[in-house]
Amino acid sequence: MNYYYEHDNANVHRGVHTLAERATADYEAAREKVRHFINAKSTKEILFTRGTTTGLNWVTKYAEQQLQSGDEIVISIMEHHANLVPWQQVAQKTGAVLKYVYIKDGMLDMDDLREKITDKTQFVSMTHVSNVLGTINPIKEISDIAHSHGSMMVVDGAQSTPHMKVDVQALGADFFVFSGHKMCAPTGIGVLYGREALLNLMNPVEFGGEMIDFVFEQESTWAELPWRFEAGTPNISGGIALGAAIDYLENIGMDEIHKHERELMDYIMPKLRKIEGLSIYGPEDEQYRTGVISFNLDGVHAHDVTGALDMEGIAVRAGHHCAQPLFKYLDLAATVRASFYIYNTKADCDKFVEALILIKEFFNGTF
């Protein structure tokens, strides 16, 4: 990102001077890195966006054109608001029915899913990994069920793409979205993958420069994929930096990253479960979760736990984590959420557990 601003800093796809050509080459090279990273068939299927939320909004705009009253949309109760609120809006505008698949023991209830997806279902939109529970959903199995009913499969990959190898073709995803900032790239850059045949049916969401082919006084024609969806000056430095982040992750190896997180979870979870009064949410079996741990400490508000951990130099989140329907379903006001990644160590795990024990003793008056 810094190199782009210091050495090139020109707009892409327009100029023929040296700086513009270098910037364009680097930007489009990043698109190819994304294509390879998620195993899309073509760079035409890779659209740069502002992030996961933008990508999902683009998909729901397309859904709005396709849906009619009585059609069905199926999502899960564990969805982030970004994969929930846009579908609510589509249902309200079109008269489609929004149906929820619920959870059992911290995991998606597949029996409920099979019942909810019918021949009336036009779109199934599911998170690959829950940002609250850390649950890894069986997307391939879900997409097979969706496709057997003629439904399109939309996948929120924000929480999976940084943590495990993703193959959009193997998953059976018709659309797949993710954000750069969760995978060591800057904020403000993301990706919407869509099968080329579907993207060719979609209308652009934004209009203006760069996304056009010919402009006349009363009408215009659109550029080819993927540029018809990228109006105006794009986040050039963000796209290039996303490519660099992919280089970094692939150098480590996505399987190694997943293995590292598994080892951390296998190390810390038994220690956390020994803390009396600590409630952990999500799957009991560690193989079905990523490095996300949501929990509460009896008698201590989640925000108080978070503030106390911050005083120990430990950064976590507290609240409903943009998943209010899930929290209503679980009858919870809030949880503390700790997120582990490639930069965390077993020493971090030990410090985290020790801090929680101290916080518990402090609030219980036994410190």
Steps between C-alpha positions, in 0.01 A plus 500: 500500500777738595699409191204581276461848650873572503585373152188486283189673641317518168149400399442165335360394161515852358844652451764369263790658681747291699354555846146419386612187321694378805205570732259321266730200468536469879127546561400236246777268625333522841172393343673193358645424846148507643374274222771245573456532878132398491525290182260697283494408132575847369596850613169606343341343809699715745346837588681734736267654758519705818461184707269211582204727572523667160526165324192364675305815418591459133374141507174597667445771237516223243267285713255789512474484120439124504261447790122512496238488772490155657856408407722397788838610634674275754769625738614386845441650842877533547545751217687827543273800439674550163348171381166559668383861475539521118288183463235653728488799268467279192218301660313817592534643149412185305260316729738205522499295820815513716554170683756418770688180568567462873783339693546199723793460741675798346475364147262544211201266529525317169162332546344844536691618192371211288148586609535873437648476148220421255430533130379854579845595631681725255798605713684330785749730672718365780811594688790260445617563858302671777665818626346434844515125553795415277285224349619366163192433291493214243465729199555230239216291645278808529569608142419149372164517678436852370586410143280188513207740549619743232621758753805727473765462772645816652787462748627757751867405514620790716591270789624201300721642226777619738506176697475207258540404137199612296401351166184669373447238231533207740266675745239542230467873567314709246612811687773529763600817685782595736695797639869578480544644848438162665788347306783750562399744224381860558144601577272608218577219257304180443397253234178376348543178307213407271468236232556671168163399358324660798709817497409546135134506607556756774450871452777728628427657836694821437527698180755747368851493369703186437202260497376612160571395145322768293303799626244679284267786589210278607656162575822317577649155467706323764857382501588132520535308823631571755535873433129570441454470878792726598385855428729792571849494642537173691690436822819441304740485792259272689475259210876486457545455875242219503716326242802545726305360797410194294868454415578515872231248599583262218867513595401371843245262351128499572515143628775605740293794620203273565727248675647775721155615609398139570804458722419820691139392552605152613735668746276769644151349504570240774650778713199725450255221579669453838406856603188466711223736394636550148240423231629437147266516201528305176584142402639271767715320242799719414522364144180688417622841615765753409706715736200702620391455861188669636443472872359656815622503858225448757413814692717730285367701206671432169611862469658490846693187405614668180614813683689296756669294227598821325677613817700178474595583141256253346273626221160329469150610401176509697138547398266334251765494225255615230288189552203614707254230380747232608531655844123519538478135398768406758340729760825690551557874538867488400812287494873556512669388180866410469638446151824307440705515182844426357671762720377342825703252702452255786657765723212730400258222594662465844486873564136508392402217737698650789335838445151346501572323829622828654192686370270235643670521841492879495128528424415220746693677773748215545797680345 
